Amino acid sequence: MRRREVDEALERGDFVRSDDRVIALMTILGALLGLLVLAIVLAEG
């Protein structure tokens, strides 16, 4: 379903917005990954 929306938008020269929940989830996961890396660096140092 999403792929079809993206393909149709590309044919029109347009784009399809991502779902806000997906963006929020990726932001949270990125922040958690950053905190994990920081904890590893501080623990090793």
Beta strands, then each sheet from edge to edge (+ up, - down):
end
